[in-house]
């Protein structure tokens, strides 16, 4: 990365119960045929990414947090819940295993506010559409994930809900043991 820049992203933290449930689902999938070919996210690293910004000058963090706070003003706290398994970019050629999230509308509205704030702070607009999800694992190397047929269809996480009260700007430090995330700013939601 060099030149003193840091990797940052906006995300939602899960509460303890949702985190344990998601980690349990990942652990069950890990034991299925093909599960060993997936790089699973550690339980303590589970989060819902709203906007990845990449390498930024640390001097921009305060402005970025302020702009996102302004842009998300009017987004009221809401309850989010885990849903069924998603495979990205497609079920036929999956490289990522994730859990869907509900309510999609509230999550999309929050992500849109974060996006407006990032753009107002001088970042280029995100080109990919926001899809609310919680990443559980990624294919190792450049292969696709090959889980046993029907395994993902039987997994449900419905009912595991938590209150979304804030969005968090995280710093991401890459390490051989996996990424480490440090909160830099917490931006409360309020109507």
C-alpha positions in Angstrom: 0.0 0.0 0.0 2.8 2.4 0.9 2.8 6.2 1.5 1.0 5.9 4.8 -2.3 5.1 3.3 -4.8 2.8 5.1 -7.5 0.5 3.7 -11.0 1.4 4.9 -14.6 0.4 4.4 -18.0 1.1 5.9 -19.9 -1.8 7.5 -22.5 -3.0 9.9 -21.5 -5.0 13.0 -23.6 -8.0 13.9 -24.7 -8.6 17.5 -23.4 -11.6 19.3 -26.3 -13.9 18.6 -26.3 -13.2 14.8 -22.5 -13.6 14.7 -22.7 -17.0 16.5 -25.5 -18.2 14.2 -23.6 -17.1 11.0 -20.4 -18.7 12.2 -22.4 -21.9 13.0 -23.8 -22.0 9.5 -20.3 -21.5 8.1 -18.9 -24.3 10.3 -21.7 -26.7 9.1 -20.9 -25.8 5.5 -17.2 -26.3 6.1 -17.9 -30.0 6.9 -19.8 -30.6 3.7 -18.1 -32.0 0.5 -16.1 -29.2 -1.0 -16.1 -27.1 2.2 -12.4 -27.5 2.7 -11.9 -25.6 -0.7 -13.3 -22.5 0.8 -11.4 -19.8 2.8 -13.9 -19.2 5.6 -14.3 -15.8 7.4 -13.3 -16.0 11.0 -16.2 -15.4 13.4 -14.7 -12.2 14.9 -14.3 -10.8 11.3 -17.9 -11.3 10.2 -19.5 -8.0 9.1 -21.8 -6.5 6.5 -19.9 -4.3 4.1 -21.8 -1.2 2.9 -19.0 0.4 0.9 -15.4 -0.6 0.4 -13.2 2.5 -0.2 -9.7 0.9 -0.5 -6.5 2.8 0.2 -7.0 6.3 1.6 -5.0 9.0 3.2 -5.7 8.9 7.0 -6.2 12.7 6.9 -9.4 12.0 4.9 -11.0 9.8 7.5 -12.7 12.6 9.6 -14.1 14.3 6.5 -15.3 11.0 5.2 -17.1 10.1 8.5 -18.7 13.6 8.6 -20.0 13.4 5.1 -21.4 9.9 5.6 -23.0 11.1 8.9 -24.7 13.9 7.0 -25.8 11.7 4.1 -27.3 9.0 6.4 -29.2 11.5 8.5 -32.8 10.5 8.3 -32.0 6.8 8.1 -33.8 5.5 11.2 -32.4 2.5 13.2 -34.0 -0.8 12.0 -33.9 -4.5 12.7 -31.9 -6.7 10.3 -32.0 -10.4 10.0 -30.0 -13.2 8.4 -31.7 -15.0 5.5 -30.8 -17.9 3.2 -27.6 -18.8 1.5 -26.4 -16.8 -1.6 -23.8 -17.8 -4.1 -21.8 -15.1 -6.0 -21.4 -14.2 -8.8 -23.9 -17.0 -9.7 -25.1 -20.3 -8.3 -23.5 -22.1 -11.3 -20.1 -20.6 -10.9 -19.9 -19.6 -7.2 -16.7 -18.0 -5.8 -18.4 -16.6 -2.7 -20.7 -18.1 -0.1 -22.8 -15.5 1.8 -26.0 -15.2 3.8 -28.7 -12.9 2.5 -30.0 -10.2 4.7 -33.4 -8.6 5.3 -35.0 -6.1 5.0 -33.4 -5.4 1.7 -35.0 -2.0 1.3 -33.7 -0.6 4.6 -30.2 -2.0 4.0 -30.2 -0.6 0.5 -31.3 2.8 1.8 -28.5 2.9 4.3 -25.9 1.8 1.7 -27.2 4.5 -0.6 -26.7 7.1 2.1 -23.1 5.8 2.8 -22.5 6.0 -1.0 -23.7 9.6 -1.2 -21.5 10.5 1.7 -18.4 8.8 0.2 -19.0 10.6 -3.1 -19.5 14.0 -1.3 -16.2 13.3 0.4 -14.5 13.1 -3.0 -14.5 9.3 -3.7 -15.5 7.9 -7.1 -18.9 6.4 -7.2 -19.2 2.6 -6.7 -20.0 1.0 -10.1 -21.4 -2.3 -8.8 -24.9 -2.3 -7.3 -25.3 -3.0 -3.6 -26.4 -6.5 -2.7 -27.1 -6.9 1.0 -25.2 -10.0 2.2 -22.8 -11.3 4.8 -19.8 -13.1 3.3 -19.1 -16.5 5.0 -16.3 -17.7 2.7 -14.5 -17.3 -0.6 -13.1 -19.9 -3.0 -9.4 -20.7 -2.5 -7.3 -19.6 -5.5 -9.3 -18.9 -8.6 -11.5 -22.0 -8.4 -15.2 -22.0 -8.0 -16.8 -23.4 -4.9 -18.1 -27.0 -5.2 -20.4 -27.8 -2.3 -22.6 -30.9 -2.4 -25.8 -30.4 -4.4 -28.7 -29.2 -2.3 -26.6 -28.3 0.7 -27.1 -24.6 0.5 -30.8 -24.9 -0.3 -31.4 -26.6 3.1 -29.7 -23.8 5.1 -31.8 -21.1 6.6 -31.0 -18.5 9.2 -34.4 -16.8 9.4 -35.2 -15.3 12.7 -31.7 -14.3 13.6 -32.2 -10.5 13.9 -30.2 -7.6 15.4 -30.8 -3.9 15.8 -28.9 -1.7 13.3 -28.1 1.5 15.3 -25.0 2.7 13.5 -22.6 2.3 10.6 -18.9 1.8 11.3 -15.9 3.0 9.3 -13.3 0.3 9.7 -9.6 0.1 9.0 -8.5 -3.2 7.4 -5.0 -4.5 8.0 -4.1 -7.5 5.9 -2.1 -10.2 7.6 -1.1 -13.8 6.8 -3.6 -15.0 9.5 -6.4 -12.9 7.9 -7.6 -9.4 7.8 -7.9 -7.4 11.1 -10.6 -4.8 11.4 -10.3 -1.7 13.6 -13.2 0.7 14.0 -12.2 4.3 13.1 -15.6 6.0 13.4 -19.1 5.1 14.5 -21.9 7.0 12.9 -25.2 6.6 14.7 -28.4 6.3 12.7 -31.3 8.7 13.6 -34.5 9.7 11.8 
